[in-house]
Amino acid sequence: MTAKEQLLREVPTWSEHDAEIALRAVQRERADHVVDEWGDLDAQTDAAASRVMRDLAEKEHFAGVPPLQREPRQ
């Protein structure tokens, strides 16, 4: 029995097209990190998040907001 057949057996209300979409989503999820024509989106979002946090910390510093004091992790 193929994965598609098993999926259709488990979810009988799905069409074959629905099962194909689900299987492709699983394949994409399991695929290795791939950079496409858009570039490395993981690296871009990490860099953007770092810039946002750095800018926020700078603005808070100039506004006189004390830095966040975190409890040490145990």
C-alpha positions as CSV (number, residue, x, y, z in Angstrom):
1,M,0.0,0.0,0.0
2,T,1.4,3.4,-1.0
3,A,1.6,6.4,1.4
4,K,-1.1,8.0,-0.7
5,E,-3.4,5.0,-0.4
6,Q,-2.8,4.9,3.4
7,L,-3.6,8.6,3.7
8,L,-6.8,8.2,1.7
9,R,-7.8,5.3,3.9
10,E,-7.2,7.3,7.1
11,V,-9.0,10.4,5.8
12,P,-11.7,9.1,3.5
13,T,-13.2,12.6,2.9
14,W,-10.1,13.7,1.1
15,S,-9.8,13.6,-2.6
16,E,-6.7,12.2,-4.3
17,H,-5.6,15.8,-5.0
18,D,-5.9,16.6,-1.3
19,A,-3.7,13.6,-0.5
20,E,-1.1,14.7,-3.1
21,I,-0.9,18.2,-1.6
22,A,-0.5,16.7,1.9
23,L,2.3,14.4,0.7
24,R,4.1,17.2,-1.0
25,A,3.9,19.3,2.1
26,V,5.5,16.5,4.1
27,Q,8.2,16.1,1.5
28,R,9.0,19.9,1.7
29,E,9.0,19.8,5.5
30,R,11.5,16.9,5.5
31,A,13.7,18.4,2.7
32,D,17.2,19.6,3.6
33,H,17.8,23.3,3.8
34,V,17.6,24.5,0.2
35,V,18.4,28.0,-1.0
36,D,16.3,29.0,-4.0
37,E,16.1,32.0,-6.3
38,W,14.8,34.1,-3.3
39,G,18.0,33.4,-1.5
40,D,18.5,31.9,2.0
41,L,15.3,33.1,3.7
42,D,16.3,31.6,7.1
43,A,19.5,33.7,7.1
44,Q,17.6,36.8,5.9
45,T,15.0,36.5,8.6
46,D,17.6,35.8,11.3
47,A,19.5,38.9,10.2
48,A,16.4,41.0,10.1
49,A,15.3,39.9,13.6
50,S,18.8,40.8,14.9
51,R,18.6,44.2,13.4
52,V,15.2,44.9,14.9
53,M,16.3,43.7,18.3
54,R,19.5,45.8,18.2
55,D,17.5,48.9,17.0
56,L,15.0,48.4,19.8
57,A,17.7,48.1,22.4
58,E,19.3,51.3,21.2
59,K,16.0,53.2,21.2
60,E,15.2,51.9,24.7
61,H,18.7,52.9,25.9
62,F,18.2,56.5,24.6
63,A,14.8,56.7,26.2
64,G,16.2,55.7,29.5
65,V,14.6,52.3,29.8
66,P,16.8,50.0,31.9
67,P,18.0,46.9,30.2
68,L,16.0,43.7,30.8
69,Q,17.4,41.8,33.8
70,R,17.1,38.1,33.3
71,E,17.3,35.5,35.9
72,P,20.2,33.0,35.2
73,R,19.0,29.7,33.8
74,Q,19.5,26.7,36.0
